[in-house]
């Protein structure tokens, strides 16, 4: 796809019939590129539509020649530590032809302005260590490393989550051999 101009728009609930399938397709592409096994675009679309309707997230859509070339989700969250609202950026994706053409810069700029206008005190995101191009973009916009590590664990827990037998035996030994109640199993 060749383009010289592009448009970035805030997707509104009343326009979801047009925008949700386009957003879902882009998010699906992102997940595939990340090596995940994503849900079907139709199922992703159900979630996107629900987020739009609830107002808990905003979605930005970039198009060129009326074709989708990028997207970004601004998820609004509440911080207990700061007793305030913050934004979490996710689903930030550009198609191959859109990369390196200023589309990501404009999407990020729009997202930061939108988050500020919605009363957010900060913006948070995560980025793969190998994605140095994205890290450069975020650094240019004033993002710094939080020194946190994003961790993930699939569910359901199954049998591997915690061996309470060993834990209870250690507690019993520390208590001098007294009977530890077996009803203290974590559920």
PyMOL commands that set and color helices and strands:
alter all, ss='L'
color gray80, all
select helices_A, chain A and resi 13-33+41-54+96-98+103-117+132-140+164-174+182-184
alter helices_A, ss='H'
color red, helices_A
select strands_A, chain A and resi 7-10+57-64+67-79+84-94+123-125
alter strands_A, ss='S'
color yellow, strands_A
deselect
rebuild
show_as cartoon
